[in-house]
Amino acid sequence: MKNTSLKNQVENKFIHGAFSIKGFEQLRSQSMNNLKHIELPDIKNEDWKYTNLQSFLEAINPDGNEVSFEIKDIYQPNTLLIHNGRLIHSTISDEIKKWINIIPIHQFSEFTSGKSFETISEKSSDYFVLLNNVSFNRGWILHIKSDAPDNISLRFEYIWSNTSDIIISSRNIVYMEANTRLHITENHRSEEQSCKIFVNHVTECFLNNQSELIFNRLQEMNSKVCALSYTFSSIATGARFEMNNVIAGQGIIRNNYIMNLHGEEAYTGITGLNLLTGQQHTDSWVQVNHFSQNCNSDQLFKSIVNDLATAAFTGKIYVARGAQKTNAYQSCRSIVLSDEAKSYARPQLEIYADDVKCSHGATTGQINEEAIFYMQSRGISKPTAQRLLLSAFASDVINKIHDDAFCEQVEALIDSKFSIQ
C-alpha cells in the first residue's frame, strides 16, 4: 500500500509540469497506459536491489518554481550550455552549423517533417523510462548531416541547480546520417545548494550505416542530487558507438545503457569509471543486444570505492538467434579502500546462437600493499605510491577516452579524491 501511495505521488509530481509535444502523442498515450501496470521499483526488484530511491522520492517536495540561470563564464567554441535540461547558450561556429542542426525537443515535428519516427524507448518496460515518456518537457535534438567533415566535436556543459526542490524530466535525441563522425563530451555538475534535485534523463542515439559516435560523460553532482540517466542506441551496419562515463562528486547516480546492434559489423564499446568517496552511491545497468551477426561489443567498468560509498554493476550480453559470429566481452573490477566501502556486480549472459565468443567476469579487491611497500623501499612515498597504483588501475579506461583535456580532468580527480596520507 505504501509503495502504491508513493507511486501516485511520484507520478503526480512528474506529470504535473508536463505539456504536449507534437509528434509524441502516441508515445505518451501508450506509455501512460503501460505505466498503470508497472510498480515503482524498490529493492525487491532484482534490477534495483542495490539502489533504493524511495527515501529520496518521499523527501523531495517540488513547489513548481524554477529560477533562471545567469551566464557568467566564457565558453569555448562549439560548446552548448544546458541548465536543468534546457539549452540556454551556444557557441557553435558557422562552419559546423552547415553540417548539424540542434533544436529544442518541443520542435520535434520540424525535425521529422511529417515522416514516421520510432523512438527506441517506446518498447521499454522500465518504470522510469515510461515516466520520462509521459513527462519530458525539455531537451534537444541533434542531427548531423551526411558528408559532414570527420572532425566535428561538441561539448555540452550541464548545470543542475535551483533554489527549491525540483524534479526534471528531459529527453535528448542524436540522429546521425550514414558515413558521419561525431565526438560529444558532456560535463554534468550541480551547484552547492540545500534543495533536492531529481533528474530523469533519457538520451536516444540513432547511428545509420558506417557512422561513428564517441560519447564521453563526466558526472560531478553534489549530495542533494539523485540522477537517473538512460542511454539508448540503435546501431546500424558498420556503425560504431563508444560510450565512456566517469562518475565523481557525491549524490545518487544510476546510469542505464541499452545498446542495440542491428546491422552486421556494428560495434559498441561501453566503459565506466567510478571514483567514489563519502556516502556516494552509483549503479551501472547495461544491456547489449546483439540482433545481427558479425557484431562486436565490449564492456569495461572499474570502480575505486572509499569511505561509506557503494558501487553496483549489472551487465548483460544478449545474443539473439541467428546472431552468429558474435564477439562480446564484459569485465567489472573494483578496488575498495575502506572496510565500509561496498561493491556489487552481476555479470550475465543470455545466448541463443552457437557460433559466438562471449566472456564476462567480475573482481573486487583491495589495493596491493606489497606493491606499495616495494615502491616505498625505492624511495617513493606511500601517498604517491597509492596514487600511482590507482592511476594504473584506471588507465585502461582512461586510454579509451579520445579527449586529452577530458583525460587530464579525470586523472586530476583521482589525485584529489584519493590523496591518502
N, C-alpha and C positions, 0 to 999 in steps of 0.2 A: 504493500500500500504506500509506504514511504517513497519507494522508487517511482511509482506511478505519479504521485503528487509532485515530486521533483521534476519528472519528465514534463509534466504540464507546465510547470513554472519555467523550465528552460526553454521550451518551445515558444511560450508567450513572450519571453524576453528577446529571443532571436527574431521571431516573425514580426514583432511589433514595429520594427523600423524598416521592414522590407517594402519594396514597391515593385510594380510590374515592369519588366524589361521586355520590350518587343523582341520576339524570336525565341523566348524561353518559356512561353506559356505552357506547352506540353510537358516540358521538363518539370516545371513547378507543380503542375497538377498531378502528374504521375508520382512524383516524389512525396507530395503531401499525402497521397493515398497510402503509399508504402510505409510512410513514417508512422501511421496509425498502428501498424502491426509489428513494429520493432521497439524493443525496450531500450531505455537509456542504459548503456553498458556500465557494468560495475566489475569488481574483481572476481565475481563468479563466472564471468565470461572469459573463456580461455585466452582470447586475443587481448584482453585488458587486465589480466590477472596481476600485472606488476604496476599498473597505473590507475590510481583511484582519483577521479576528478570530482567526486560528489561533494567533498567538503568545500572545494573552491567554488563550485557551482551554487552551493547553498549560500555561501557568504557574499557573492557578488550581487550588487544591487544597483544596476544602472538607472540613472534618472532621466536619460534621454538628452542630456546636454553634452555637446561636443564643442571644444574650443578650436579655433583656427590656429595654424602653426605659422610662426614668424620665421622667415628665412634669414639667417644671419651669416651662414658660411658661403664662401665662393666655391662652386663645384667645378670639377674638371670637365673638359669637353666630353660629350656623349654620356652624360650622367643624368639619371632621372631621379627626382626626389619624390618619395611616396610617404605621405603621412596618414597613418591609420587606414592604409589600403587605397587611398586616393592619390592620383598623380597630381602634384601641385606645382612642379617646376621641371623644366627640361633644358638641357644644353646640347641637344642633338645638332651636329653640324649639317650644313646644307648638302654636303657631299653624300652623307649617309642617308639623309631624308629622301633621296632619289630612289633608294632601294628598300626602305622599310616604311611601314605605316604603324603608328602607335595611337590608339584611340581609347577613350573610356569604355568600359564594358556596357554602359547603357546605350552605346551606339552600335550594338551588335548587329542590328538589322542592316546597317550600312556596310558592315564587313561581309555579310553573307550575300547581299544584293539579291535577295529572293531565292537563292539556291538552298537546297537542303543541307543541313549541317548537323551531324550527330555528335553530341558530346560523349566523352568516354564515361563520365561519372553517372550517367543515367542508368547504367547497368549495375551500379554498386548497391550493395545491401548494407553498407556501413551506416550506422546511425548518424554520425556527424557529417558524412558526405550528403546524405539525404537532407539533413538540416541545412547544410550550405546551399543545396539545390533550390530550396524554397525560400531562402532568406538573403542570399548575397545581394548587396546593393552598391558595391564599389569594386574597383579592379580595373584591368586594362586588357587590351588585345594587341598583340604584336604580330605583324605579318611581314615576312621577309620574302621579297620577290625573286623570281628566277633570274639567273645571270648576274646576281649581286656579287660584288667582289668578296674574296675569301677572308678579308681582314676586318670584318665588322665585329666590333667589341662594344658592349654596352654595360654600364654599371648602374645598378639600382640601389639607392640609399633609402632603406626603410626606417622610419621612425614611428614608434608606437608610444603615444602619450595622451594624457587628458587630465583634467582637474577633478574629475569624479569617475566612479566606476563606469566602465563601458564594455559592451560586447560588440565585436567586429566580425562580420561575415563577408569575405571578399573572394573574388574569382578572377584568375588571370588565364589567358589563352595565348599560347605561342604556336603560330602556324607557319611552317617552313615549306616553301615550294621545292620542287626537285632540284638537286645539284646546288644547294645553298649551304653556306657555312656561317655559324653564329657562335659567339662567345658571350655568355652572360655571367656577371658577377653580382651577387646580392649581398648586402650588408644589412643585417637586422639588429637594431638596438632600441632600447627603451630608456627614457629619461627617468631620473630618480623622482619618485612620487609616492604618495601614500595611498592612492586609489588602486583598484584592481582592474586588470585588463584581461579579457578572454578573447583570444583570436582563433577563428575557424577559417582557415585559408586553403583554397584549392587552386592548383595550377595544372592546366591540361596542355600537353605538348604534342603537336602533330608533326611528324617528320616524314616527308614524302621521299621518294626514291633517291638514294645517293646523297641525302642531306646529312649534315653533321651539326650537333649541338653539344657544346661544352658548357656546363652549368655549375658554377661554384656558388656556395651559400655559406655565410658566416652568421651565426645567431648568438648575440650577446644581450640577453634580456635580464631584467632585474627580478627580484624575488616576488614582486607583485603581479607578474605576468604568467599566464598559462596559455601556451600557444600550441594549437594543432595545425599541422601542415600536411596536405595531401598533394603528392606529385604523380599525376597520371601521364602515361605516354603511349602513343601509337607509332610504332617504328616500322617503316616500310622497307622494301627490298634494298639492300646495300646501305641502309642508313645507320648512323652511329649516334648514340646518346650517352654522354659521360656526365654523371652527377657526382659532385664532391661536396659534402656537407660537414661543416665544423661547428661544434656547439661549445660555447664557453659561458661566461656570465653566471646567472642564477636562474631561479624560477623552474617551472614545469614545462618541458618541451617534448612533444611526441611528433615524430616525423614518419609519414607513411609514404611508401613508394610502390606504385603499381605499374610495372613496365610490361608492355605487350609487344612481342616480336612477331610481326605479321608477315614479313617478307623474307625470302631466302637471303642469307648472308647479312642479316641485320645483326647489330651488336648493341649491347648496353653494358656499361660499367658503373657500378654504384659504390662509392666509398664514403665512410663516415668516420669522423674523429671526434670523440667526446672528451673534453677537458673539464673535469667536474670537481668542484670543491663545495664547502658549506653543506647545505641541505638540498642541493640541486638534484633534480630528477629528470632523466631523459629516457625516452623509449623509441627505438627504431623498429619499424614494422615494414618488412619488404616482401613483395611477391613479384617474381619474374616469371612471366608466362611465355613459354616457347610454343607458339602456334604453327610455326613453319620450320621446314628442315634447313640444315646447314646454318644454324644461328649460334652465336656465342654470347655468353654473359659472364660477368664477374661481380662478386660482392665481397667487399673487404671493409670490415668495421673494427675500429680499435677504440678502446676507452682507457683513460687514466683517471682513476676514481680515488678521491681523498675525503677525509673528514667523515661526514654523515651522508655523502652523496650516493646516488643509486643510478646505475645504467642497466637498461634492459634491451634485449635484441630478439626479434622474431624474424626469421628469414625463410622463405620457401622458394624452391625452384620447382616449377610445374612444367612438365613436358607432355604435350598433347599427343594423341595417336597420330601417327604419320610424321611427326616432327623428328625424323631420323637425322643422324649426324649432328646432333646437338652436343655442344661443348659448354658446360656450365660449372662454375666454381664459386664456392662460398666459404668465407672464413670470418670468424668473430673472435677477437682476442682482447683481453683486459688485464690491466695491472691495477691492483688495489694497494693503496699506500697507508691505509689505517685499518684497525680491527673493525671499525663500524661501517666502513665503506662496503657496498654490495654491487655485484654484477651478475646479471642473469642472461642466459642465452638459450634459445630454442631453434636450432637449425632443422630444416625439414626438406625432404624430397618427395615429390609425387610424380611418378614417371609412368607413361603409358606407351613408350616406344622402346625397342630393344637394341637399337644401334646408337648408343649415346655414351658420352663421357661426362659424368656428373660427380662432384665431390663436395662434401661440406665438413666443417669442423669448428670446434669452439674450445678455447682455453682461458683459464683465469688463474693468475698467479701474483706473486709479489716481486718487487724489484730484486735483482740479483745482488745480494750482499757480498758475495765473493768477488764479483766484478768491481764493486765499489772499493773493497779492500785492496784489490790488485792495483787500481788506479791511485789510491791513496799511497800505496807503497812506492809509486813512481812520482810522488810529489804533487798529485792533483788533490785539491780539497774535496771533502765529502759533498758539499753542495754542488760544486762543479761536476763532480763525477755523476751525481744523480741526474743533473740536467742533461749531461751527455747521453746517459742511458735512456732517458725518457725521449730525448730528441731522436735517438736512433730507433727506438720503438715506433715512433710516429712517422719515421722518414718515408716508408714505402707508401703511406697515404699522401703525405705532402708532395712526393715526387710525381703523383698523378695529377696535381693541380697545375694547369698551364697558365700560371699568372704569378710572376715574380713578386709583385707587391703583396699579393694575397698570401703567398708562402711566407714572406718575411713577417707579415702580421700574425700568422699562426705560430711561427717559431717564437716570436716575442711573447705571445700568450703563454706558451709552455714555460718560458723562463719566469714570467711574472707570477703565474699561478702555482708553480711547484718549486719555488726557491726556498727549500727547506734548509734551515741552518743546522 
